[in-house]
Amino acid sequence: MTVSPTRPARTEPDASTEEPAPTSPVPASPVPASPLPASTAQVLVEVKDATVTLGGRTIWSELNATVAAGEFVAVLGPNGVGKSTLLKAVLGLLPITGGWIRLLGRPAGQANHAVGYLPQRRGFEPSLRIRGVDVVRLGVDGDRWGLPLPGRRSRAAAVRVRELVGLVGASEYAHRPIGQLSGGEQQRLLIAQALARQPRLLLLDEPMDSLDLPNQAGVAALISGICRSQGVAVMMVAHDVNPILPYLDRVIYLGRGGVATGPPREVITSATLAALYGTPIEVLTTTDGRLVVVGQPAAPAHHPDRHPGH
């Protein structure tokens, strides 16, 4: 476990919806595989002594973390400590004021073609008629505009969309208007879109926000399955660790009391989380050996980082 002190600010900058260009398609027939240990797997993301300061406020400082190929890594902590900021810094969308960040061995922002990015979810209007498959097709087509023309490219794209829809288990409802789907169904299709061009790294910003518990469990299992079967590294922002805890390889915990990174069982302890949150936190072990975090502050209904000026 790595623990470092910091004085993060209490507010986070606006969530950006800018997305980097994804890459080539994922394999049609995933082959189950276990991720290599971080010591032997290729390191995709390296964060070394990184500091971000915005508007004269230090969001977080002296952050050290890695994400290796095939790892499922969660970025955790209360609201306003810079979880979304970290994803944007990895993408080079926000500058760092100290240390460095590398993605695939290159400075942040220079390898975004290898990233699938799903920003914070805004939801779809119920009246929106665009179908789920059309949303996925947008990820496949990328920067090609206009109606798809008949031909080999169009047929290949249609096949690709079917593969992605099947991969996320959305075949039964993908042809319905996306505004009429549940939050969990919408999120599966957005994950399919992010996977459209076979990214080596998925950056997911609170993909389970506002979902009920069954859908949280389903999306967590889906993301873990993609991570294992496709060999895609996942770096995911979450507020509540419990739904994803059984699947995690590593955590990056940001708090007003500092930063802690490492394997879940080393970082997720009562003493460490209480220090990060600045309030008593209890970590329990169930009879079957699972960790459960209790006493962490509930997510507020109002997210200041999503509603600037309020």
C-alpha positions in Angstrom: 0.0 0.0 0.0 1.2 3.5 -0.7 -0.1 6.3 1.5 0.8 10.0 0.9 -0.5 13.1 2.5 -2.2 15.8 0.5 -4.6 18.7 1.0 -7.2 18.3 -1.8 -9.7 21.0 -2.4 -13.3 20.5 -1.5 -14.7 21.2 -5.0 -13.9 19.6 -8.3 -13.9 21.2 -11.7 -16.7 20.7 -14.2 -17.1 17.3 -15.7 -15.9 17.3 -19.3 -17.7 15.4 -21.9 -14.8 15.6 -24.3 -13.9 12.1 -25.5 -10.6 10.9 -27.0 -10.7 8.9 -30.2 -11.1 5.2 -29.6 -9.2 2.5 -31.5 -9.7 -0.6 -33.5 -12.5 -3.2 -32.7 -12.3 -5.7 -29.9 -12.1 -9.4 -30.9 -15.4 -10.9 -31.9 -14.9 -14.1 -29.8 -13.4 -13.1 -26.4 -11.0 -15.7 -24.9 -11.3 -15.8 -21.1 -8.0 -14.9 -19.5 -6.8 -13.9 -16.1 -4.8 -10.7 -15.8 -1.1 -11.0 -15.2 0.2 -9.8 -11.9 1.0 -6.0 -12.0 4.7 -6.8 -11.6 4.8 -8.7 -15.0 1.9 -7.2 -16.9 2.5 -4.1 -19.1 1.9 -0.9 -17.2 -0.5 1.3 -19.1 -0.8 4.2 -16.8 1.9 5.6 -14.6 1.3 8.4 -12.1 4.4 9.7 -10.3 4.3 12.4 -7.6 1.5 14.1 -9.6 -0.1 17.2 -8.3 -3.1 19.1 -9.8 -3.8 22.7 -8.8 -6.8 24.5 -10.3 -7.9 28.0 -9.5 -5.2 28.3 -6.8 -6.5 25.1 -5.0 -4.7 21.9 -4.7 -7.0 19.1 -5.8 -4.6 16.4 -4.9 -0.8 16.1 -4.6 2.1 13.7 -4.7 -0.2 11.0 -6.1 1.6 7.7 -7.1 -0.3 5.0 -8.9 -0.2 2.4 -11.7 -2.7 0.6 -13.9 -1.5 -2.5 -15.6 -2.9 -4.4 -18.6 -6.0 -6.4 -17.6 -6.3 -4.8 -14.1 -9.6 -3.5 -12.7 -8.7 -0.4 -10.7 -11.2 1.8 -8.8 -10.7 5.5 -8.1 -12.6 6.0 -4.8 -13.4 8.6 -2.3 -16.1 11.2 -1.3 -17.4 13.9 -3.7 -15.2 16.9 -4.4 -11.7 15.2 -3.9 -10.7 15.0 -7.6 -11.7 11.5 -8.8 -12.9 12.8 -12.2 -10.0 15.1 -12.3 -7.6 12.1 -12.2 -9.3 10.6 -15.3 -9.0 13.9 -17.1 -5.4 14.3 -16.1 -4.6 10.8 -17.5 -6.2 11.9 -20.8 -4.2 15.2 -20.8 -7.5 17.2 -20.6 -6.3 18.9 -17.4 -2.7 20.0 -16.7 -0.7 18.7 -13.8 1.4 21.2 -11.8 3.9 18.7 -10.4 5.2 15.2 -11.1 4.2 13.4 -14.3 1.6 11.1 -15.8 2.3 8.6 -18.7 -0.2 6.6 -20.7 1.4 3.7 -22.7 4.8 5.2 -22.0 3.9 8.6 -23.5 3.0 11.9 -21.9 -0.7 12.3 -21.0 -2.8 13.2 -24.0 -0.6 11.6 -26.6 -2.0 8.1 -26.6 -5.8 8.7 -26.2 -6.4 6.6 -29.3 -6.0 3.6 -27.1 -8.6 4.8 -24.6 -12.3 4.2 -24.3 -13.8 7.0 -22.2 -17.2 7.1 -20.6 -17.7 10.4 -18.9 -20.2 11.1 -16.1 -23.7 10.0 -17.2 -26.3 12.7 -17.9 -29.1 10.4 -18.9 -31.4 10.4 -22.0 -34.7 12.2 -22.4 -37.6 9.7 -22.4 -38.7 11.2 -25.7 -35.4 10.5 -27.5 -36.1 8.1 -30.3 -32.5 7.1 -31.3 -32.1 3.3 -30.7 -29.6 1.7 -28.5 -27.9 0.1 -31.6 -27.5 3.6 -33.1 -25.7 4.8 -30.0 -23.3 1.9 -30.3 -22.9 2.5 -34.0 -21.7 6.1 -33.2 -18.7 4.5 -31.5 -18.0 2.2 -34.4 -18.3 5.0 -37.0 -16.1 7.4 -35.1 -15.5 10.6 -37.0 -17.4 9.4 -40.1 -20.5 11.5 -40.6 -23.8 11.1 -42.5 -26.0 8.1 -43.2 -24.1 4.8 -43.7 -23.9 3.8 -47.3 -24.4 0.2 -48.4 -21.1 -1.6 -48.9 -18.4 -3.7 -47.2 -17.6 -1.0 -44.6 -21.3 -0.7 -43.7 -21.8 -4.4 -43.4 -18.7 -4.8 -41.2 -19.9 -2.0 -39.0 -23.3 -3.7 -38.6 -21.6 -6.9 -37.6 -19.4 -5.0 -35.2 -22.4 -3.4 -33.5 -24.1 -6.8 -33.1 -20.9 -8.2 -31.5 -20.6 -5.3 -29.0 -24.3 -5.5 -28.1 -24.0 -9.2 -27.5 -20.8 -8.6 -25.4 -22.6 -6.4 -23.0 -25.8 -8.6 -22.9 -28.0 -6.0 -24.5 -29.4 -7.9 -27.5 -32.9 -8.1 -26.2 -33.5 -4.4 -26.0 -30.8 -2.7 -28.2 -33.3 -1.9 -30.9 -35.6 0.0 -28.6 -35.4 3.8 -28.3 -32.6 4.5 -25.7 -34.8 7.0 -23.9 -37.2 4.2 -23.0 -34.6 2.0 -21.5 -33.7 1.7 -17.8 -30.6 3.3 -16.4 -28.8 -0.1 -16.3 -29.7 -0.9 -19.9 -28.5 2.5 -21.1 -25.3 2.1 -19.3 -24.6 -1.3 -20.9 -25.0 0.2 -24.3 -22.8 3.2 -23.5 -20.1 0.7 -22.3 -20.5 -1.1 -25.7 -19.9 2.3 -27.4 -16.8 2.9 -25.4 -15.5 -0.6 -26.4 -16.2 0.0 -30.1 -12.6 0.3 -31.3 -10.8 -2.1 -28.9 -9.3 0.3 -26.4 -6.5 -1.0 -24.2 -7.8 1.1 -21.3 -11.4 2.0 -20.3 -11.9 5.1 -18.2 -15.3 5.0 -16.6 -16.6 8.0 -14.6 -19.2 6.8 -12.1 -20.9 4.4 -14.5 -23.1 3.1 -11.6 -24.3 6.5 -10.4 -28.1 6.6 -9.9 -28.5 2.9 -10.6 -30.4 0.7 -8.1 -28.6 -2.1 -6.3 -29.4 -5.0 -8.8 -28.3 -2.8 -11.7 -25.1 -1.8 -9.9 -24.3 -5.5 -9.3 -25.0 -6.3 -12.9 -22.9 -3.5 -14.3 -20.0 -4.3 -11.9 -20.0 -7.9 -13.0 -20.2 -6.8 -16.7 -17.2 -4.5 -16.4 -15.2 -7.2 -14.5 -16.0 -9.8 -17.2 -14.9 -7.5 -20.0 -11.7 -6.7 -18.1 -10.9 -10.4 -17.7 -12.1 -11.7 -21.1 -10.9 -8.9 -23.3 -7.7 -8.1 -21.4 -8.8 -4.5 -21.2 -7.6 -2.4 -18.2 -10.3 -0.6 -16.4 -9.9 2.6 -14.4 -13.3 3.4 -12.9 -14.5 6.2 -10.6 -17.0 5.2 -8.0 -18.4 6.6 -4.8 -19.6 3.4 -3.2 -17.0 0.7 -3.2 -19.2 -2.2 -2.0 -20.7 -3.3 -5.4 -17.3 -3.5 -7.1 -15.1 -4.6 -4.2 -15.1 -8.3 -5.0 -13.8 -7.6 -8.5 -11.0 -5.1 -7.8 -7.3 -5.7 -8.3 -6.2 -2.3 -7.0 -7.7 0.9 -5.6 -6.8 4.6 -5.6 -8.4 6.2 -2.6 -8.6 10.0 -2.6 -9.7 11.7 0.6 -9.5 15.0 2.3 -7.0 13.4 4.7 -4.6 12.2 1.9 -4.2 9.5 -0.7 -3.9 5.8 -0.4 -3.2 3.3 -3.2 -2.6 -0.5 -3.4 -4.5 -3.8 -3.3 -7.9 -3.6 -1.7 -7.2 -5.6 1.4 -4.2 -3.4 2.1 -5.9 0.0 1.6 -9.5 -0.7 2.6 -9.1 -0.9 6.4 -11.0 1.0 9.1 -8.0 3.0 10.1 -7.0 4.1 6.6 -10.5 5.0 5.4 -11.3 6.9 8.6 -8.2 9.0 8.1 -9.1 9.7 4.4 -12.7 10.5 5.1 -12.1 12.3 8.4 -14.9 10.4 10.0 -15.2 6.9 11.6 -15.4 4.2 8.9 -15.7 0.5 9.7 -14.6 -2.3 7.4 -16.1 -5.7 8.1 -15.3 -9.2 6.9 -18.2 -11.4 6.1 -18.3 -15.1 6.9 -17.4 -15.9 3.3 -14.3 -13.6 3.5 -15.7 -10.6 1.6 -15.0 -7.0 2.8 -17.9 -4.6 3.4 -17.4 -0.9 4.1 -19.9 0.6 6.5 -20.3 4.1 7.8 -19.0 5.9 4.8 -20.8 9.2 4.0 -23.7 8.8 1.6 -23.4 10.5 -1.7 -25.2 13.9 -1.6 -28.2 14.5 -3.9 -26.4 17.6 -5.2 -23.1 17.2 -7.0 -21.3 20.5 -7.1 -18.8 19.3 -9.7 -21.8 18.6 -12.1 -23.7 21.8 -11.5 -21.2 24.7 -11.7 -22.4 28.0 -10.4 -24.9 26.5 -7.9 
